[in-house]
Structures are given as structure tokens and as C-alpha cells.
Amino acid sequence: MGQFYKKCDKYLRFGEPTLVKKTGIYPYFYQVCGKQNPVVQMDGNEVIMLGSNNYLGMASHPKVKEAAQRAIEEYGVGSTGSRLLNGTMEIHIELENRLAKFFGTEDCIVFSTGMQANLGAISSMLSEKDEWVLSDQQNHASIIDGIKLGNMSSHNKKIYQHNDMDDLEKCLKEIPKGKGLIVTDGVFSMEGDIVKLDVLVELAEKYDSGVYVDDAHSVGVIGPHGRGTAAHFDLVDKVGIIMGTFSKSFATIGGYIAANKAICNWIKHKARSFIFSASPPPANCATVLAVLDIIEKDESYRKNVLSVADRMRKGLKNLGYDVGDSSTAIVPLIVGERRKTMKFFKVLFENKPRGIFSNPVVHPATSKGGELIRSSYIATMTNEIVDEALHIFEDVGRKMKII
Ligand SMILES: Cc1ncc(COP(=O)(O)O)c(C=O)c1O
């Protein structure tokens, strides 16, 4: 193994994870015991779960679990093949038709993960040398990697300042009209703020650009019945490509692209992560169908998660925390320093009798100096739990001089 063994061995002995473990504040790979509920057991601690993306609480909804079990009985546990060849089952088609109807698009295709959806869709769209991509500075890693896989030079990649429409316009002016694809998160995954889609779409029209919105954290949460960012702004017909994932509000795993027939046809014949990977197992598809059954009829889950997050956001602001521009189910607590963020996570986690599990987010997932604790909320959380969490944040934040 030569070089390959040596570099891994060196990293194991002296890499940052090992050094951080020695200081006792390593915050990753904690095990959740049992279900992803508002209060969970983790590594022997009872903690309030402010670190999951189970926004609607569907991960343990009885009807959703029942649907997944029924699908296993009916279709078996897996497809064992790629959609292109032998992995297309009737439940994939049923799900794609249902999602297209839900989002109000002509067509939809389902991937095995959201990461694969972004890798495959973005790289296949950016297939020519004379195309440009304009990407928000805080877009998710799967978008960044999808762009890297596209067939274009670094000259054709424009990264604009986060949600800064003036900077986006500056970038659009530098490229030929009709040759740009603007790619953005709908709800930004770390700070929970919403893209200024109304202005972005106006710019896209002015410069004849395509629009690609990643709705991983929007679907289920914003827009009527959780139809996502484009629906929230009533701009579904102006957003060319809507991407999303099943790993958050839909409480399973998988991803999708909702677009017109021509775009879906292009992606399903050209996206390598779609063609060369097995299709999602039937139970995942049945899970999403069951969640759709619920959220199409009942807005209470979506309303609850937004009101829980709102109560938290107001409470944290009153305590003196910097919670950025969030207005969704994600509320960041900006700490601004790497080690302090990890320490904050650890002290929150170990608080007794109950701690808080959250997500410490450090550079490169944030800007340097923008390190934060990412908290996220579940529709089934009660006000008592929220208030308990606020008390813990007050206590720990004061002790650590964060507030
Ligand atoms: C904005 C965004 N896009 C895409 C993904 C990838 O989704 P998946 O977990 O389905 O691979 C994530 C997951 O964290 C995300 O936050």
C-alpha cells in the first residue's frame, strides 16, 4: 500500500480528529439508541434531539412505518439493479408520478440519495464547454461536487456571495446571455435562511438563465402543504429544476429531480449517478408515498415544526444569541470559533439531568469565523421540551460566556 497506508496511518496518529479526541470534545459519530424522537438516548445520556432532520416527525409515524412494512411484503427488500436496466419497479413509477403531481411539474425522477441527485443532475446539465454555472457560496457540498463533475473549466464557475442578488447580477453580467445555470439551496442547510427566489428568478429571466433549486430542507417545511421553495414564492413555473431529498421531512433515504419532460429525459439518460447505481428500495418509496398521503391532507405537522422553531428562535434571541437570518426549522447559534463550538456542543450534550444533542458546524461547512451550533426541530416537540432546551442554552451559554 506504500504511500496510501502511510498517509492514513499518519492521519490516524496526528490528524485533527485524533487530536480533538484527546481533548475530549470530538463531536462526531454519536450513536442514537432507538427511534429518532424529540428525546433520545445517546451514548448513555438522555438528550433533547436538536440535531436531526426529521422535521415532520415522520420517522416513527405509525402509518408510515406500516406502509414501509407492507412494501417489503409486497415487493421484497430491494431492487438489486439500476433503473436503466433492471431496477425499475412499479412503485418507482407510482412515486415519480405522485411527486410530479405534488410539485406541479411535468415529470419527476427518483434517485437513491439526494447527494446522487445533485451529483448526477448538475454534472449532466453542465455538459458543454460554453456553459456557465452560478452557485451560492453556501450551497451544499453535493452541489459543489456536482459542479466539479461537470464538463467545464474553472473559468466557467462563478461563486456569488451568499444570497446576495447584487453579486449574482454582477456574475451574470460577466457571462453570455442564455448560457448560465443558477444553482441555489432553497433553505440553506446550516443557517436555515431562505433564498431570495423572487429576485433570483427576475435576474434569471433578465439574463435568460436556468434556475436549479435544492429543496432538501424546504420540502415538507415551506410552501403550501410543504411543496417547497418555488411553491412558497408561487414560482413553480419559473424554476426549471427542483431537486430534493427523502432524507429529511420524508424520513427515509433517496432524492428526486422534478422538472419538465425534456429535462428529466436528459438527466435519466445522462446522469451517471442515476444510471450506474441501484434504484431505491421499495420500502423507501412506500415511506415517501405514505408521508405524501399525510401532508397533502394535514398541514398541522408543517405548522407545528415552524411554530416550535419560532418559539426557540425568539427565546434564543431574547437570551442574546446570534441566530442569523433563519426563518425555517433550522436555527443556528453562531459561536464564531472552531474549538469553542465543539466545546459548546459537548457541554450541552453532557448537561444533567438532560442534555441537548445538536450539530457543531465548523469550517469548511461554514465560513471561517462563522462556526455555529446548528439546531433543528421536530413537529412533535412540545412547548415543555422547547422551554427546557432554552433553559439549558441559557445556563450553558452564560457559563461559557457565549451570551
Ligand atoms: C442541501 C442539501 N442537499 C443535498 C443533500 C443530500 O441529501 P441526501 O442525504 O439525500 O444524500 C443534503 C443532505 O444533507 C442537503 O442538506
PDBQT file of the ligand as one rigid body, heavy atoms in Angstrom, charges set to zero:
ROOT
HETATM    1  C1  LIG A 501     -28.989  20.994   0.906  1.00  0.00    +0.000 C 
HETATM    2  C2  LIG A 501     -28.738  19.526   0.788  1.00  0.00    +0.000 A 
HETATM    3  N1  LIG A 501     -28.710  18.981  -0.439  1.00  0.00    +0.000 NA
HETATM    4  C3  LIG A 501     -28.494  17.660  -0.615  1.00  0.00    +0.000 A 
HETATM    5  C4  LIG A 501     -28.272  16.820   0.455  1.00  0.00    +0.000 A 
HETATM    6  C5  LIG A 501     -28.007  15.375   0.227  1.00  0.00    +0.000 C 
HETATM    7  O1  LIG A 501     -29.098  14.615   0.580  1.00  0.00    +0.000 OA
HETATM    8  P1  LIG A 501     -29.022  13.071   0.973  1.00  0.00    +0.000 P 
HETATM    9  O2  LIG A 501     -28.893  12.999   2.455  1.00  0.00    +0.000 OA
HETATM   10  O3  LIG A 501     -30.323  12.536   0.492  1.00  0.00    +0.000 OA
HETATM   11  O4  LIG A 501     -27.865  12.478   0.257  1.00  0.00    +0.000 OA
HETATM   12  C6  LIG A 501     -28.308  17.344   1.735  1.00  0.00    +0.000 A 
HETATM   13  C7  LIG A 501     -28.083  16.460   2.899  1.00  0.00    +0.000 C 
HETATM   14  O5  LIG A 501     -27.602  16.810   3.921  1.00  0.00    +0.000 OA
HETATM   15  C8  LIG A 501     -28.534  18.732   1.913  1.00  0.00    +0.000 A 
HETATM   16  O6  LIG A 501     -28.548  19.272   3.127  1.00  0.00    +0.000 OA
ENDROOT
TORSDOF 0
